[in-house]
Amino acid sequence: MPASNRSSGSPSEGREPLWSVADVAAYLGIPVNTLYQWRYLGNGPRSYKVGRWVRYDPDEVRKWLSEQAA
């Protein structure tokens, strides 16, 4: 679970709220700037632009992480 609970909007029924860049960085234990670089290069977990904010689906982050271990 991410260190902070800063998320956008309320979760849909049974779904976790989307994670912010800071949430994903804390979960993965990497700097925020690394996520922005990965996003620019097309690497890393899939991200979404929600308004002016970048958000991540927690399930997709976990899936991406498990794929990296393979």
PDB file with SEQRES, HELIX, SHEET and CRYST1 records, atoms N, CA, C and O in Angstrom:
SEQRES   1 A   70  MET PRO ALA SER ASN ARG SER SER GLY SER PRO SER GLU          
SEQRES   2 A   70  GLY ARG GLU PRO LEU TRP SER VAL ALA ASP VAL ALA ALA          
SEQRES   3 A   70  TYR LEU GLY ILE PRO VAL ASN THR LEU TYR GLN TRP ARG          
SEQRES   4 A   70  TYR LEU GLY ASN GLY PRO ARG SER TYR LYS VAL GLY ARG          
SEQRES   5 A   70  TRP VAL ARG TYR ASP PRO ASP GLU VAL ARG LYS TRP LEU          
SEQRES   6 A   70  SER GLU GLN ALA ALA                                          
HELIX    1 AA1 VAL A   21  LEU A   28  1                                   8    
HELIX    2 AA2 VAL A   32  LEU A   41  1                                  10    
HELIX    3 AA3 PRO A   58  ALA A   69  1                                  12    
SHEET    1 AA1 3 TRP A  19  SER A  20  0                                        
SHEET    2 AA1 3 TRP A  53  TYR A  56 -1                                        
SHEET    3 AA1 3 TYR A  48  VAL A  50 -1                                        
CRYST1    1.000    1.000    1.000  90.00  90.00  90.00 P 1           1          
ATOM      1  N   MET A   1       0.842  -1.178   0.000  1.00  0.00           N  
ATOM      2  CA  MET A   1       0.000   0.000   0.000  1.00  0.00           C  
ATOM      3  C   MET A   1       0.885   1.238   0.000  1.00  0.00           C  
ATOM      4  O   MET A   1       1.908   1.250   0.686  1.00  0.00           O  
ATOM      5  N   PRO A   2       0.534   2.265  -0.734  1.00  0.00           N  
ATOM      6  CA  PRO A   2       1.366   3.462  -0.779  1.00  0.00           C  
ATOM      7  C   PRO A   2       1.409   4.170   0.559  1.00  0.00           C  
ATOM      8  O   PRO A   2       0.526   4.004   1.400  1.00  0.00           O  
ATOM      9  N   ALA A   3       2.461   4.970   0.743  1.00  0.00           N  
ATOM     10  CA  ALA A   3       2.670   5.669   2.004  1.00  0.00           C  
ATOM     11  C   ALA A   3       1.608   6.718   2.260  1.00  0.00           C  
ATOM     12  O   ALA A   3       1.247   6.957   3.413  1.00  0.00           O  
ATOM     13  N   SER A   4       1.103   7.347   1.222  1.00  0.00           N  
ATOM     14  CA  SER A   4       0.093   8.385   1.406  1.00  0.00           C  
ATOM     15  C   SER A   4      -1.210   7.952   0.778  1.00  0.00           C  
ATOM     16  O   SER A   4      -1.247   7.019  -0.024  1.00  0.00           O  
ATOM     17  N   ASN A   5      -2.255   8.618   1.137  1.00  0.00           N  
ATOM     18  CA  ASN A   5      -3.560   8.278   0.600  1.00  0.00           C  
ATOM     19  C   ASN A   5      -4.074   9.372  -0.308  1.00  0.00           C  
ATOM     20  O   ASN A   5      -5.285   9.561  -0.429  1.00  0.00           O  
ATOM     21  N   ARG A   6      -3.165  10.099  -0.952  1.00  0.00           N  
ATOM     22  CA  ARG A   6      -3.566  11.147  -1.887  1.00  0.00           C  
ATOM     23  C   ARG A   6      -4.018  10.497  -3.175  1.00  0.00           C  
ATOM     24  O   ARG A   6      -3.208   9.928  -3.907  1.00  0.00           O  
ATOM     25  N   SER A   7      -5.292  10.578  -3.453  1.00  0.00           N  
ATOM     26  CA  SER A   7      -5.816   9.980  -4.666  1.00  0.00           C  
ATOM     27  C   SER A   7      -6.809  10.922  -5.296  1.00  0.00           C  
ATOM     28  O   SER A   7      -7.259  11.881  -4.669  1.00  0.00           O  
ATOM     29  N   SER A   8      -7.148  10.647  -6.533  1.00  0.00           N  
ATOM     30  CA  SER A   8      -8.104  11.491  -7.220  1.00  0.00           C  
ATOM     31  C   SER A   8      -9.478  10.869  -7.152  1.00  0.00           C  
ATOM     32  O   SER A   8      -9.647   9.700  -7.497  1.00  0.00           O  
ATOM     33  N   GLY A   9     -10.454  11.623  -6.716  1.00  0.00           N  
ATOM     34  CA  GLY A   9     -11.825  11.159  -6.729  1.00  0.00           C  
ATOM     35  C   GLY A   9     -12.097  10.045  -5.749  1.00  0.00           C  
ATOM     36  O   GLY A   9     -11.221   9.644  -4.982  1.00  0.00           O  
ATOM     37  N   SER A  10     -13.321   9.548  -5.778  1.00  0.00           N  
ATOM     38  CA  SER A  10     -13.696   8.448  -4.910  1.00  0.00           C  
ATOM     39  C   SER A  10     -13.633   7.153  -5.692  1.00  0.00           C  
ATOM     40  O   SER A  10     -13.854   7.141  -6.903  1.00  0.00           O  
ATOM     41  N   PRO A  11     -13.333   6.070  -5.009  1.00  0.00           N  
ATOM     42  CA  PRO A  11     -13.217   4.799  -5.723  1.00  0.00           C  
ATOM     43  C   PRO A  11     -14.576   4.296  -6.186  1.00  0.00           C  
ATOM     44  O   PRO A  11     -15.600   4.553  -5.554  1.00  0.00           O  
ATOM     45  N   SER A  12     -14.565   3.580  -7.293  1.00  0.00           N  
ATOM     46  CA  SER A  12     -15.765   2.898  -7.740  1.00  0.00           C  
ATOM     47  C   SER A  12     -16.009   1.742  -6.783  1.00  0.00           C  
ATOM     48  O   SER A  12     -15.143   1.400  -5.978  1.00  0.00           O  
ATOM     49  N   GLU A  13     -17.166   1.155  -6.871  1.00  0.00           N  
ATOM     50  CA  GLU A  13     -17.472   0.041  -5.981  1.00  0.00           C  
ATOM     51  C   GLU A  13     -16.439  -1.060  -6.121  1.00  0.00           C  
ATOM     52  O   GLU A  13     -16.220  -1.581  -7.214  1.00  0.00           O  
ATOM     53  N   GLY A  14     -15.799  -1.415  -5.004  1.00  0.00           N  
ATOM     54  CA  GLY A  14     -14.842  -2.503  -4.990  1.00  0.00           C  
ATOM     55  C   GLY A  14     -13.498  -2.202  -5.612  1.00  0.00           C  
ATOM     56  O   GLY A  14     -12.661  -3.101  -5.694  1.00  0.00           O  
ATOM     57  N   ARG A  15     -13.252  -0.993  -6.051  1.00  0.00           N  
ATOM     58  CA  ARG A  15     -11.970  -0.632  -6.679  1.00  0.00           C  
ATOM     59  C   ARG A  15     -11.203   0.316  -5.783  1.00  0.00           C  
ATOM     60  O   ARG A  15     -11.773   1.174  -5.109  1.00  0.00           O  
ATOM     61  N   GLU A  16      -9.883   0.132  -5.796  1.00  0.00           N  
ATOM     62  CA  GLU A  16      -9.008   1.062  -5.090  1.00  0.00           C  
ATOM     63  C   GLU A  16      -8.969   2.387  -5.837  1.00  0.00           C  
ATOM     64  O   GLU A  16      -9.127   2.414  -7.058  1.00  0.00           O  
ATOM     65  N   PRO A  17      -8.761   3.482  -5.119  1.00  0.00           N  
ATOM     66  CA  PRO A  17      -8.576   4.759  -5.816  1.00  0.00           C  
ATOM     67  C   PRO A  17      -7.277   4.729  -6.629  1.00  0.00           C  
ATOM     68  O   PRO A  17      -6.355   3.976  -6.317  1.00  0.00           O  
ATOM     69  N   LEU A  18      -7.219   5.548  -7.661  1.00  0.00           N  
ATOM     70  CA  LEU A  18      -5.994   5.669  -8.446  1.00  0.00           C  
ATOM     71  C   LEU A  18      -4.881   6.223  -7.577  1.00  0.00           C  
ATOM     72  O   LEU A  18      -5.132   6.978  -6.639  1.00  0.00           O  
ATOM     73  N   TRP A  19      -3.639   5.840  -7.896  1.00  0.00           N  
ATOM     74  CA  TRP A  19      -2.481   6.315  -7.145  1.00  0.00           C  
ATOM     75  C   TRP A  19      -1.851   7.506  -7.843  1.00  0.00           C  
ATOM     76  O   TRP A  19      -1.847   7.592  -9.071  1.00  0.00           O  
ATOM     77  N   SER A  20      -1.323   8.412  -7.055  1.00  0.00           N  
ATOM     78  CA  SER A  20      -0.567   9.541  -7.584  1.00  0.00           C  
ATOM     79  C   SER A  20       0.861   9.084  -7.893  1.00  0.00           C  
ATOM     80  O   SER A  20       1.250   7.963  -7.569  1.00  0.00           O  
ATOM     81  N   VAL A  21       1.617   9.956  -8.513  1.00  0.00           N  
ATOM     82  CA  VAL A  21       3.030   9.655  -8.793  1.00  0.00           C  
ATOM     83  C   VAL A  21       3.772   9.410  -7.479  1.00  0.00           C  
ATOM     84  O   VAL A  21       4.599   8.502  -7.390  1.00  0.00           O  
ATOM     85  N   ALA A  22       3.478  10.214  -6.466  1.00  0.00           N  
ATOM     86  CA  ALA A  22       4.133  10.050  -5.160  1.00  0.00           C  
ATOM     87  C   ALA A  22       3.778   8.700  -4.536  1.00  0.00           C  
ATOM     88  O   ALA A  22       4.631   8.059  -3.922  1.00  0.00           O  
ATOM     89  N   ASP A  23       2.538   8.269  -4.688  1.00  0.00           N  
ATOM     90  CA  ASP A  23       2.112   6.968  -4.159  1.00  0.00           C  
ATOM     91  C   ASP A  23       2.892   5.830  -4.810  1.00  0.00           C  
ATOM     92  O   ASP A  23       3.381   4.930  -4.126  1.00  0.00           O  
ATOM     93  N   VAL A  24       3.006   5.877  -6.137  1.00  0.00           N  
ATOM     94  CA  VAL A  24       3.707   4.811  -6.871  1.00  0.00           C  
ATOM     95  C   VAL A  24       5.193   4.831  -6.531  1.00  0.00           C  
ATOM     96  O   VAL A  24       5.804   3.779  -6.343  1.00  0.00           O  
ATOM     97  N   ALA A  25       5.768   6.013  -6.452  1.00  0.00           N  
ATOM     98  CA  ALA A  25       7.191   6.119  -6.096  1.00  0.00           C  
ATOM     99  C   ALA A  25       7.437   5.514  -4.713  1.00  0.00           C  
ATOM    100  O   ALA A  25       8.418   4.797  -4.514  1.00  0.00           O  
ATOM    101  N   ALA A  26       6.558   5.800  -3.767  1.00  0.00           N  
ATOM    102  CA  ALA A  26       6.704   5.239  -2.416  1.00  0.00           C  
ATOM    103  C   ALA A  26       6.540   3.723  -2.446  1.00  0.00           C  
ATOM    104  O   ALA A  26       7.298   3.006  -1.794  1.00  0.00           O  
ATOM    105  N   TYR A  27       5.565   3.235  -3.191  1.00  0.00           N  
ATOM    106  CA  TYR A  27       5.315   1.794  -3.287  1.00  0.00           C  
ATOM    107  C   TYR A  27       6.511   1.066  -3.887  1.00  0.00           C  
ATOM    108  O   TYR A  27       6.904   0.006  -3.399  1.00  0.00           O  
ATOM    109  N   LEU A  28       7.089   1.632  -4.944  1.00  0.00           N  
ATOM    110  CA  LEU A  28       8.224   0.998  -5.621  1.00  0.00           C  
ATOM    111  C   LEU A  28       9.565   1.323  -4.966  1.00  0.00           C  
ATOM    112  O   LEU A  28      10.570   0.667  -5.241  1.00  0.00           O  
ATOM    113  N   GLY A  29       9.576   2.332  -4.103  1.00  0.00           N  
ATOM    114  CA  GLY A  29      10.824   2.727  -3.444  1.00  0.00           C  
ATOM    115  C   GLY A  29      11.793   3.408  -4.396  1.00  0.00           C  
ATOM    116  O   GLY A  29      13.003   3.193  -4.323  1.00  0.00           O  
ATOM    117  N   ILE A  30      11.258   4.228  -5.288  1.00  0.00           N  
ATOM    118  CA  ILE A  30      12.092   4.934  -6.260  1.00  0.00           C  
ATOM    119  C   ILE A  30      11.768   6.423  -6.222  1.00  0.00           C  
ATOM    120  O   ILE A  30      10.716   6.809  -5.711  1.00  0.00           O  
ATOM    121  N   PRO A  31      12.654   7.269  -6.755  1.00  0.00           N  
ATOM    122  CA  PRO A  31      12.366   8.709  -6.797  1.00  0.00           C  
ATOM    123  C   PRO A  31      11.222   9.037  -7.760  1.00  0.00           C  
ATOM    124  O   PRO A  31      11.034   8.360  -8.770  1.00  0.00           O  
ATOM    125  N   VAL A  32      10.478  10.066  -7.437  1.00  0.00           N  
ATOM    126  CA  VAL A  32       9.385  10.551  -8.286  1.00  0.00           C  
ATOM    127  C   VAL A  32       9.910  10.872  -9.681  1.00  0.00           C  
ATOM    128  O   VAL A  32       9.255  10.562 -10.676  1.00  0.00           O  
ATOM    129  N   ASN A  33      11.076  11.485  -9.761  1.00  0.00           N  
ATOM    130  CA  ASN A  33      11.634  11.857 -11.067  1.00  0.00           C  
ATOM    131  C   ASN A  33      11.878  10.649 -11.967  1.00  0.00           C  
ATOM    132  O   ASN A  33      11.803  10.762 -13.191  1.00  0.00           O  
ATOM    133  N   THR A  34      12.168   9.496 -11.369  1.00  0.00           N  
ATOM    134  CA  THR A  34      12.353   8.282 -12.161  1.00  0.00           C  
ATOM    135  C   THR A  34      11.051   7.907 -12.859  1.00  0.00           C  
ATOM    136  O   THR A  34      11.070   7.514 -14.025  1.00  0.00           O  
ATOM    137  N   LEU A  35       9.916   8.023 -12.161  1.00  0.00           N  
ATOM    138  CA  LEU A  35       8.623   7.723 -12.788  1.00  0.00           C  
ATOM    139  C   LEU A  35       8.336   8.669 -13.941  1.00  0.00           C  
ATOM    140  O   LEU A  35       7.853   8.250 -14.993  1.00  0.00           O  
ATOM    141  N   TYR A  36       8.635   9.944 -13.742  1.00  0.00           N  
ATOM    142  CA  TYR A  36       8.411  10.900 -14.830  1.00  0.00           C  
ATOM    143  C   TYR A  36       9.305  10.586 -16.036  1.00  0.00           C  
ATOM    144  O   TYR A  36       8.879  10.726 -17.182  1.00  0.00           O  
ATOM    145  N   GLN A  37      10.538  10.165 -15.771  1.00  0.00           N  
ATOM    146  CA  GLN A  37      11.446   9.798 -16.855  1.00  0.00           C  
ATOM    147  C   GLN A  37      10.936   8.550 -17.571  1.00  0.00           C  
ATOM    148  O   GLN A  37      10.928   8.502 -18.801  1.00  0.00           O  
ATOM    149  N   TRP A  38      10.512   7.544 -16.814  1.00  0.00           N  
ATOM    150  CA  TRP A  38       9.973   6.332 -17.420  1.00  0.00           C  
ATOM    151  C   TRP A  38       8.761   6.668 -18.278  1.00  0.00           C  
ATOM    152  O   TRP A  38       8.607   6.133 -19.376  1.00  0.00           O  
ATOM    153  N   ARG A  39       7.904   7.549 -17.782  1.00  0.00           N  
ATOM    154  CA  ARG A  39       6.706   7.941 -18.533  1.00  0.00           C  
ATOM    155  C   ARG A  39       7.111   8.594 -19.856  1.00  0.00           C  
ATOM    156  O   ARG A  39       6.540   8.292 -20.903  1.00  0.00           O  
ATOM    157  N   TYR A  40       8.088   9.480 -19.803  1.00  0.00           N  
ATOM    158  CA  TYR A  40       8.570  10.167 -20.998  1.00  0.00           C  
ATOM    159  C   TYR A  40       9.137   9.175 -22.007  1.00  0.00           C  
ATOM    160  O   TYR A  40       8.909   9.306 -23.210  1.00  0.00           O  
ATOM    161  N   LEU A  41       9.871   8.188 -21.517  1.00  0.00           N  
ATOM    162  CA  LEU A  41      10.517   7.200 -22.385  1.00  0.00           C  
ATOM    163  C   LEU A  41       9.584   6.062 -22.793  1.00  0.00           C  
ATOM    164  O   LEU A  41       9.950   5.236 -23.630  1.00  0.00           O  
ATOM    165  N   GLY A  42       8.381   6.006 -22.212  1.00  0.00           N  
ATOM    166  CA  GLY A  42       7.441   4.937 -22.524  1.00  0.00           C  
ATOM    167  C   GLY A  42       7.721   3.658 -21.756  1.00  0.00           C  
ATOM    168  O   GLY A  42       7.284   2.583 -22.169  1.00  0.00           O  
ATOM    169  N   ASN A  43       8.438   3.751 -20.653  1.00  0.00           N  
ATOM    170  CA  ASN A  43       8.757   2.603 -19.800  1.00  0.00           C  
ATOM    171  C   ASN A  43       7.926   2.674 -18.524  1.00  0.00           C  
ATOM    172  O   ASN A  43       7.153   3.610 -18.322  1.00  0.00           O  
ATOM    173  N   GLY A  44       8.095   1.688 -17.681  1.00  0.00           N  
ATOM    174  CA  GLY A  44       7.430   1.706 -16.382  1.00  0.00           C  
ATOM    175  C   GLY A  44       5.973   1.321 -16.462  1.00  0.00           C  
ATOM    176  O   GLY A  44       5.471   0.976 -17.531  1.00  0.00           O  
ATOM    177  N   PRO A  45       5.290   1.379 -15.325  1.00  0.00           N  
ATOM    178  CA  PRO A  45       3.872   1.014 -15.313  1.00  0.00           C  
ATOM    179  C   PRO A  45       3.035   2.005 -16.113  1.00  0.00           C  
ATOM    180  O   PRO A  45       3.386   3.179 -16.228  1.00  0.00           O  
ATOM    181  N   ARG A  46       1.943   1.526 -16.656  1.00  0.00           N  
ATOM    182  CA  ARG A  46       1.050   2.376 -17.452  1.00  0.00           C  
ATOM    183  C   ARG A  46       0.471   3.481 -16.583  1.00  0.00           C  
ATOM    184  O   ARG A  46       0.031   3.244 -15.458  1.00  0.00           O  
ATOM    185  N   SER A  47       0.479   4.686 -17.122  1.00  0.00           N  
ATOM    186  CA  SER A  47      -0.054   5.835 -16.394  1.00  0.00           C  
ATOM    187  C   SER A  47      -1.137   6.501 -17.221  1.00  0.00           C  
ATOM    188  O   SER A  47      -1.245   6.289 -18.428  1.00  0.00           O  
ATOM    189  N   TYR A  48      -1.935   7.310 -16.543  1.00  0.00           N  
ATOM    190  CA  TYR A  48      -3.049   8.002 -17.180  1.00  0.00           C  
ATOM    191  C   TYR A  48      -3.007   9.467 -16.800  1.00  0.00           C  
ATOM    192  O   TYR A  48      -2.612   9.827 -15.691  1.00  0.00           O  
ATOM    193  N   LYS A  49      -3.414  10.293 -17.719  1.00  0.00           N  
ATOM    194  CA  LYS A  49      -3.548  11.716 -17.445  1.00  0.00           C  
ATOM    195  C   LYS A  49      -5.002  11.955 -17.055  1.00  0.00           C  
ATOM    196  O   LYS A  49      -5.910  11.693 -17.843  1.00  0.00           O  
ATOM    197  N   VAL A  50      -5.221  12.447 -15.851  1.00  0.00           N  
ATOM    198  CA  VAL A  50      -6.559  12.761 -15.361  1.00  0.00           C  
ATOM    199  C   VAL A  50      -6.567  14.260 -15.096  1.00  0.00           C  
ATOM    200  O   VAL A  50      -6.056  14.726 -14.078  1.00  0.00           O  
ATOM    201  N   GLY A  51      -7.152  15.007 -16.021  1.00  0.00           N  
ATOM    202  CA  GLY A  51      -7.033  16.457 -15.931  1.00  0.00           C  
ATOM    203  C   GLY A  51      -5.578  16.824 -16.140  1.00  0.00           C  
ATOM    204  O   GLY A  51      -4.983  16.475 -17.159  1.00  0.00           O  
ATOM    205  N   ARG A  52      -5.010  17.521 -15.184  1.00  0.00           N  
ATOM    206  CA  ARG A  52      -3.589  17.863 -15.283  1.00  0.00           C  
ATOM    207  C   ARG A  52      -2.699  16.950 -14.450  1.00  0.00           C  
ATOM    208  O   ARG A  52      -1.497  17.185 -14.328  1.00  0.00           O  
ATOM    209  N   TRP A  53      -3.292  15.913 -13.883  1.00  0.00           N  
ATOM    210  CA  TRP A  53      -2.576  15.012 -12.981  1.00  0.00           C  
ATOM    211  C   TRP A  53      -2.279  13.678 -13.642  1.00  0.00           C  
ATOM    212  O   TRP A  53      -3.061  13.190 -14.458  1.00  0.00           O  
ATOM    213  N   VAL A  54      -1.142  13.093 -13.283  1.00  0.00           N  
ATOM    214  CA  VAL A  54      -0.789  11.745 -13.726  1.00  0.00           C  
ATOM    215  C   VAL A  54      -1.231  10.783 -12.630  1.00  0.00           C  
ATOM    216  O   VAL A  54      -0.929  10.982 -11.454  1.00  0.00           O  
ATOM    217  N   ARG A  55      -1.945   9.746 -13.030  1.00  0.00           N  
ATOM    218  CA  ARG A  55      -2.447   8.755 -12.080  1.00  0.00           C  
ATOM    219  C   ARG A  55      -2.138   7.352 -12.573  1.00  0.00           C  
ATOM    220  O   ARG A  55      -1.939   7.122 -13.766  1.00  0.00           O  
ATOM    221  N   TYR A  56      -2.102   6.416 -11.626  1.00  0.00           N  
ATOM    222  CA  TYR A  56      -1.795   5.014 -11.904  1.00  0.00           C  
ATOM    223  C   TYR A  56      -2.868   4.132 -11.295  1.00  0.00           C  
ATOM    224  O   TYR A  56      -3.349   4.391 -10.192  1.00  0.00           O  
ATOM    225  N   ASP A  57      -3.239   3.084 -12.024  1.00  0.00           N  
ATOM    226  CA  ASP A  57      -4.141   2.067 -11.497  1.00  0.00           C  
ATOM    227  C   ASP A  57      -3.283   1.127 -10.645  1.00  0.00           C  
ATOM    228  O   ASP A  57      -2.329   0.540 -11.158  1.00  0.00           O  
ATOM    229  N   PRO A  58      -3.603   0.971  -9.348  1.00  0.00           N  
ATOM    230  CA  PRO A  58      -2.782   0.111  -8.481  1.00  0.00           C  
ATOM    231  C   PRO A  58      -2.636  -1.313  -9.008  1.00  0.00           C  
ATOM    232  O   PRO A  58      -1.569  -1.911  -8.875  1.00  0.00           O  
ATOM    233  N   ASP A  59      -3.693  -1.865  -9.605  1.00  0.00           N  
ATOM    234  CA  ASP A  59      -3.609  -3.224 -10.149  1.00  0.00           C  
ATOM    235  C   ASP A  59      -2.600  -3.303 -11.290  1.00  0.00           C  
ATOM    236  O   ASP A  59      -1.869  -4.286 -11.407  1.00  0.00           O  
ATOM    237  N   GLU A  60      -2.557  -2.277 -12.126  1.00  0.00           N  
ATOM    238  CA  GLU A  60      -1.607  -2.265 -13.237  1.00  0.00           C  
ATOM    239  C   GLU A  60      -0.176  -2.087 -12.745  1.00  0.00           C  
ATOM    240  O   GLU A  60       0.755  -2.643 -13.328  1.00  0.00           O  
ATOM    241  N   VAL A  61       0.004  -1.316 -11.678  1.00  0.00           N  
ATOM    242  CA  VAL A  61       1.349  -1.157 -11.101  1.00  0.00           C  
ATOM    243  C   VAL A  61       1.828  -2.500 -10.563  1.00  0.00           C  
ATOM    244  O   VAL A  61       2.968  -2.896 -10.806  1.00  0.00           O  
ATOM    245  N   ARG A  62       0.971  -3.196  -9.841  1.00  0.00           N  
ATOM    246  CA  ARG A  62       1.345  -4.505  -9.292  1.00  0.00           C  
ATOM    247  C   ARG A  62       1.634  -5.510 -10.407  1.00  0.00           C  
ATOM    248  O   ARG A  62       2.582  -6.290 -10.315  1.00  0.00           O  
ATOM    249  N   LYS A  63       0.805  -5.487 -11.472  1.00  0.00           N  
ATOM    250  CA  LYS A  63       1.018  -6.386 -12.605  1.00  0.00           C  
ATOM    251  C   LYS A  63       2.352  -6.090 -13.281  1.00  0.00           C  
ATOM    252  O   LYS A  63       3.110  -7.010 -13.589  1.00  0.00           O  
ATOM    253  N   TRP A  64       2.644  -4.807 -13.513  1.00  0.00           N  
ATOM    254  CA  TRP A  64       3.903  -4.418 -14.132  1.00  0.00           C  
ATOM    255  C   TRP A  64       5.089  -4.890 -13.275  1.00  0.00           C  
ATOM    256  O   TRP A  64       6.079  -5.395 -13.805  1.00  0.00           O  
ATOM    257  N   LEU A  65       4.982  -4.722 -11.956  1.00  0.00           N  
ATOM    258  CA  LEU A  65       6.057  -5.127 -11.066  1.00  0.00           C  
ATOM    259  C   LEU A  65       6.289  -6.627 -11.125  1.00  0.00           C  
ATOM    260  O   LEU A  65       7.436  -7.075 -11.155  1.00  0.00           O  
ATOM    261  N   SER A  66       5.221  -7.404 -11.142  1.00  0.00           N  
ATOM    262  CA  SER A  66       5.378  -8.869 -11.210  1.00  0.00           C  
ATOM    263  C   SER A  66       5.980  -9.296 -12.555  1.00  0.00           C  
ATOM    264  O   SER A  66       6.721 -10.277 -12.616  1.00  0.00           O  
ATOM    265  N   GLU A  67       5.666  -8.562 -13.634  1.00  0.00           N  
ATOM    266  CA  GLU A  67       6.252  -8.861 -14.941  1.00  0.00           C  
ATOM    267  C   GLU A  67       7.753  -8.578 -14.951  1.00  0.00           C  
ATOM    268  O   GLU A  67       8.503  -9.239 -15.669  1.00  0.00           O  
ATOM    269  N   GLN A  68       8.188  -7.611 -14.171  1.00  0.00           N  
ATOM    270  CA  GLN A  68       9.618  -7.288 -14.107  1.00  0.00           C  
ATOM    271  C   GLN A  68      10.412  -8.398 -13.441  1.00  0.00           C  
ATOM    272  O   GLN A  68      11.585  -8.603 -13.752  1.00  0.00           O  
ATOM    273  N   ALA A  69       9.778  -9.108 -12.530  1.00  0.00           N  
ATOM    274  CA  ALA A  69      10.451 -10.200 -11.830  1.00  0.00           C  
ATOM    275  C   ALA A  69      10.616 -11.431 -12.726  1.00  0.00           C  
ATOM    276  O   ALA A  69      11.481 -12.272 -12.483  1.00  0.00           O  
ATOM    277  N   ALA A  70       9.790 -11.527 -13.750  1.00  0.00           N  
ATOM    278  CA  ALA A  70       9.829 -12.702 -14.637  1.00  0.00           C  
ATOM    279  C   ALA A  70      10.982 -12.658 -15.606  1.00  0.00           C  
ATOM    280  O   ALA A  70      11.146 -13.574 -16.413  1.00  0.00           O  
TER     281      ALA A  70                                                      
END                                                                             
